[in-house]
Each structure stands twice: as structure tokens, then as C-alpha cells.
Amino acid sequence: MKIAVTSVSGQLGAAIANQLIKTIGKANVVGIARTPEKAQHLGIEIRKGDYNSREQFNEALVGMDAVLLVSGMDAPDKRIEQHRNVIEAAKQNKVAKIVYTSIIGAEKGSAFSPIVQSNRQTETDIKNSGLDFVIGRNSIYIEPDLEYIDTYVKEGEIRNSAGTGKCTYTSREALAVAYTKMLTEEKHNGNTYNLAGEAITQAELANYINTVYGTNLSYNAISVDAYTKERQEALGEFLGTVIGGIYESMRNGAYDVKSDYQKVVGEPHPSALELIKAYKATSN
């Protein structure tokens, strides 16, 4: 079977493409990217596909048996129509199956909820498409925290508004294994899966980082308003508000969910400590 991976120049898309290559071979994996030059390093056929262009996807999905739709990064109202361009192009090309990278999260009650709602709308659009489908709801990636370690060390702490709320951290590599199974195994068709790991608090995250990296971090819980303001000043209004909303959702328990990862992959999701060790081993 020939499988297309959208947004393949991004980190998640590239991780999934590489796992697919290991499983079904380079000749059977096609990458789609808005800027194809950024994905040439993958060593597979790359086709141009901008989520804003239905016409580009009409061409990009020619001859495909399945497509992985990686959720876009645009504002929530724009994402819905962008994703519909891919879904409609898949229908036009008689692509048999669509797999979507959705997200876990609260559909109301935080500044992140509009993004969750837009993902739920795409889930509905896919279910109504008439195609075989599988939907993965990704938990929070652990990589951004680990990429931020130098700043944590400089400040001596992890500081956010999650409080004692737990997060079922995952990683792009762990997700790549799950999505490869979902794309290549028919038994997953029609299912929606929570792709999540071990539920840990921010204090536990700090302790695990200390264990692996030899740091001496503590966790400092601050208010939702204070943290959101801090992130807005550092990252701008839109992204700062989104990040603040994620940690507000974490505080409220939105990411402390039952995981379906073992059902998909056949083995347990790596523990948070294992994720951190694996990241350190590959980033050295």
C-alpha cells in the first residue's frame, strides 16, 4: 500500500514517515509538504501540498491508498477548512483510509479549548467522509520541556500553573510507532484512541529530569493569570495564551486520561523516565 504523510517537514510528520519507511519501505511512503525542499532529507518522494489549497492536494493524493493528516498549526477557525481540503481531496482520489492526529484536551473551560474544538470538528468531518478512518488523540509532547532545560536550570525551577494536575506525557517517537500501526493495520479502522503515557505531576517531571540530567530543579506553581501573562510577554499574545491554556487544562485534569496506547501498539507506552532518557540519548 502507498501511504501519504502530510506536513512531513514538521517534527511529528517526519518521525511518522521515518517509522513508516522502516515498516513498509521508502517506495511506499510519500511525503507532502508546503515547502518540499524542507523534506528532501527524508529520501522519499515529496509532493507539494499547502493546507490552504484543495487543488494541490487533489494532485498530491493521486495514487494513495491511505493518508495521514497531521493537524495544522493555524488559528482554529482556519484549521477546519484547511483540513477539509485534505479530506475532500482524499475522497476525490478514492483514498481508502484517513488517519488523523488529533489532541487530548478540554473542549471548554480554558484558552486552549478553541483549538481542541477545531480538532473535534475535523474528527467529525472525517467520520462523515465515508472513508475508513482512525483518529489518534495525542497527549502533550515531553520534548518541549526537555528542549527548555537550559532555561529551567538558569531559573532553578520549572514554573507554571499546572499545580498538582497530572499530565500523561508522550513523545513524537512513541507516537510515530502508534500511527504506523494505525495506518498499516486494518483492525484499528473506525476507532478513536487516546495516545498517552504515564500520568505525572510537574513536581515528578522535575524529579525525573534531575535524575537523568543531574540537575537540581524544583517545581513552583503559580496562578493561571500570572503564568499566562508571563508566556504572553515571552511569546506574544496568541501563542502565550495557548500555552497558558494548556497548563490551565493540565491543572484541571484534562490530560489525566486513560491511555489506549497498548491497545494500538501491543506494548505499554514508555514511562516518563524512559522518555527523558531516550531524548537525552538521541540529543547528545
Buried (B, 14 or more C-beta within 10 A) or exposed (E): EBBBBBBBBBEBBBBBBBBBBEBBEBEBBBBBBBEBEBBEEBEBBBBBBBBBBBEBBBEBBBEBBBBBBBBBEBEBEBBBEBBBBBBBBBBEBEBBBBBBBBBBBBEEEBBBBBBBBBBBBBBEBBBEBEBBBBBBBBBBBBBEBBEEBEEBBEEEBBBBBBBEBBBBBBBBBBBBBBBBBBBBEEEBBEBBBBBBBBBBBBBBBBBBBEEBBEEEBEBBBBEBEEBBBBBBEEBEEEEBBBBBBBBBBBBBBBBBBEBBBEEBBEEEBBBBBBBBBBBBEEEE
